[in-house]
Amino acid sequence: MVSYKELGLVNTRAMFAKAVKGGYAIPAFNFNNMEQLQAIIKASAETKSPVILQISKGARNYANQTLLRYMAEGAVQYAKELGWRRPQIVLHLDHGDSYELCKNCIQMGFSSVMIDGSSLPYDENVALTKKVVRYAHRYDVTVEAELGVLAGVEDEVSAEESHYTKPEEVIDFVTKTGCDSLAISIGTSHGAYKFKPEQCTRDPKTGKLVPPPLAFDVLKQIEKKLPGFPIVLHGSSSVPQEYVDIINTHGGKLPDAVGIPEEQLRKAAKSAVCKINIDSDSRLAMTAAVRKVFVEKPGEFDPRKYLGPARDEMVKLYKHKIINVLGSDGKAK
Ligand SMILES: [Zn+2]
């Protein structure tokens, strides 16, 4: 058993309480490899923003769970080297799908886990979440749960249709499970194709797809039922058109990729939403930068020469999210 506290990590409790009060949100960025992790830490250290490093089940399978855990430990030291004296870094399991997986991560030094029972019948979701919370709280590890279903595909998580969280269920769920934060469904969605073209309207000037707005009325009702309780938004990439364009003009093919407009996320960050998950945008930034090098310098075969620019692009993206969308800069000095 390794405690996250020995690794210099923190759980989400104080961080979320501060964010809800302060009207901003903490970025939760997924990582699968060294360049992504370096970019996340560099952007967070340079902006002094608290940050949640997320590892999905898919990332564990891809990169090896032990290696990822040690990378996160290294990330704390790297942050200090960059001059961030008291880094506030959470190591979080994204979409944990079983009690055993959550337990395993907690024993390996994760400071926060998500148990996603949202596809289960309500009572089973309550029972599973409660079991994970009971174990996690013994080690002061915080637990994120989910109610409602998000559409889209993310690693092993996928659903055809979204079902908004039912505000009438949230008090009962949070009371019975004792979870520390709640992921809700109000129209965000996993992946780079968050909406089908028929769900969107087209901007007559640009011909680009305009997605339907988030269900802020549902969010408001949930906030009323659970005043001050930390709310989480998954699937909150914006799918920047400039990256999609670079990819498509450099041999890629991402027709009609569409995300959540940043002004909607800015509005959400000011509410009880205190954790916003962003994964696809970093994948797009990385892919755009790599494709550009491959087209412009076909003779290049040193991975540092294309992963380096990809890393620089991700730092730019993460800083933009922290400063201009979530407002978490300067909150972990
Ligand atoms: Zn998710």
Boltz pocket constraint, residues with backbone or C-beta under 6 A from the ligand:
constraints:
  - pocket:
      binder: B
      contacts: [[A, 95], [A, 154], [A, 190], [A, 234], [A, 235], [A, 277]]
      max_distance: 6.0
